[in-house]
Amino acid sequence: MNAALIHLPTLFLTCILMATSGALVAGSARPANPPPPDSPHLSPADDYTFDDTPRQTATDLPDWFKQSFLDLREDLKEAVKAGKQGIMVYFGQEHCAYCHRLLQVNFGLEDIASYTRQNFEVIALDTRGPREVQLLDGSRMTEQEFALAMETNFTPSIIFYDRLGQEALRLRGYYPPYQFRAALEYVADGHYDEESFRDFLARGDNRRVFDAEDLNEEDFFIAPPYNLDRSRRPGERPLVVFFEQGDCHACDVLHGQLLQAPSIRTLVQELDAVQLDLQSEVPVVTPNGRRMRARDWAAELGLFHVPTLIFFDEQGREVLRLDSLVRFYRLDQVLRYVSSRAYRDLSYPRWRVTQSD
C-alpha cells in the first residue's frame, strides 16, 4: 500500500474505496426502469445518470438542520460551545435537482449524516430568499444578496466556517458521497490549515495512474500549441477550457453522453474549445498572457475536480467555471449563458432568474 495512504484517516480511506467501486457501478448501463426524478429511492450509483431538470416538488430539509434565527455569529458561538468544528452554510433552492441529491442521497447515508451532525451546525439558506441574514462580520443581507456576494453560482453551494469564523472551504454544486465525505473531513480535521483541498484529495489519488493518452478526443478541440492569450488581442468568441485527466469516469460520461446531445454539441461548437490534461507538462499561454505548464496552471486555479470546464470572455477574463458534477440541463444552461454573451450584462445567477424553467 502507498505510504501516503497509510496515514490518511479512516473516513477518507473509506471514501477512496467507495470512489473506486462507485465509478464501476456508475459506469454500468442505465437501469431498465430508473426511478423517476422525484423518487425518494435514489442511489449514489445514479450520480452520472440522473435527470437534473428542476423538480416539480420540493424536498424537505433534514430535521437535524439547525432551526436558525439567521444570526451566523450566534450560530457559530453555539456550535463552538457544543464542541463542533464550525458551521456549514447551505445555499439551496427547493426545486433544484442537485439539492435533492445532496439532501436525499448524501445526507441519506448514515455515516455522512452522523459525521456532519457531530462536527457542524448546518444553516440552510434559499439563494433567492428574502429573509435577512446577519453575517459573521455583523453586516446584514438578504439570503439572495448573501448568495450573490459569495458567488454561489450553482446550487447546492456550501461554505464551511471554522471555529474562528474563517472560511475553510467552499463547494459550488453537487459532489458525490465519496468526494463530499472527503470535504467534511478536510474541514473537521483541520487539514485546511496545512494544505489545499486539491492537495488533500491528491494524497488519496496518487495510488492511481493517469494516462494522458486516455483523454477523450473531440473534433472541436483546438490543437496545440495552446496559445490562449487574449490580453493583447481579444478573441472573436468566448473560450472554454476542459481540464480533464485519464482514467476519469466522469470525463467519459461527459464525452460519451452529454457532448453527444446535438443541442449541447452545437452550443460548444460556438465557442473556442481547448482540452488540457490536469497533470500535463504541456506548455500553455494562458488567457492573460502568461507562459506556464498545464499542471501548474491547474494548480494555480485550485482545481480539484475533473472534468472542470472554465469559461473565459473575449478579453480572457474568467466568466464561470463548472467544477462539480454536471448533467444535461445544467450544462445546457451554462452553455446558453456563455454563447449568448449574457455575461456582459448579468452574472449567471441573475441570468438564471430571467429564464423560465
HELIX and SHEET records of a PDB file:
HELIX    1   1 ALA A    3  ILE A    6  1                                   4    
HELIX    2   2 THR A   10  ALA A   26  1                                  17    
HELIX    3   3 PRO A   44  ASP A   46  5                                   3    
HELIX    4   4 LEU A   72  LYS A   81  1                                  10    
HELIX    5   5 ALA A   97  ARG A  101  1                                   5    
HELIX    6   6 LEU A  102  ASN A  106  3                                   5    
HELIX    7   7 GLU A  110  ASN A  119  1                                  10    
HELIX    8   8 GLU A  143  ALA A  149  1                                   7    
HELIX    9   9 PRO A  177  ALA A  188  1                                  12    
HELIX   10  10 HIS A  191  ASP A  193  5                                   3    
HELIX   11  11 PHE A  197  ASP A  205  1                                   9    
HELIX   12  12 ALA A  212  ASP A  214  5                                   3    
HELIX   13  13 HIS A  249  GLY A  256  1                                   8    
HELIX   14  14 LEU A  258  GLN A  260  5                                   3    
HELIX   15  15 PRO A  262  VAL A  268  1                                   7    
HELIX   16  16 ALA A  294  LEU A  301  1                                   8    
HELIX   17  17 PHE A  328  SER A  339  1                                  12    
HELIX   18  18 ALA A  342  ARG A  344  5                                   3    
HELIX   19  19 TYR A  348  THR A  354  1                                   7    
SHEET    1   A 4 PHE A 120  ASP A 126  0                                        
SHEET    2   A 4 GLY A  86  GLY A  92  1                                        
SHEET    3   A 4 SER A 157  ASP A 162 -1                                        
SHEET    4   A 4 GLU A 167  ARG A 172 -1                                        
SHEET    1   B 2 GLU A 132  GLN A 134  0                                        
SHEET    2   B 2 ARG A 140  THR A 142 -1                                        
SHEET    1   C 3 TYR A 226  ASN A 227  0                                        
SHEET    2   C 3 PRO A 283  VAL A 285  1                                        
SHEET    3   C 3 ARG A 291  ARG A 293 -1                                        
SHEET    1   D 4 ASP A 272  ASP A 277  0                                        
SHEET    2   D 4 LEU A 239  GLU A 244  1                                        
SHEET    3   D 4 THR A 308  PHE A 312 -1                                        
SHEET    4   D 4 GLU A 318  LEU A 322 -1                                        
END                                                                             
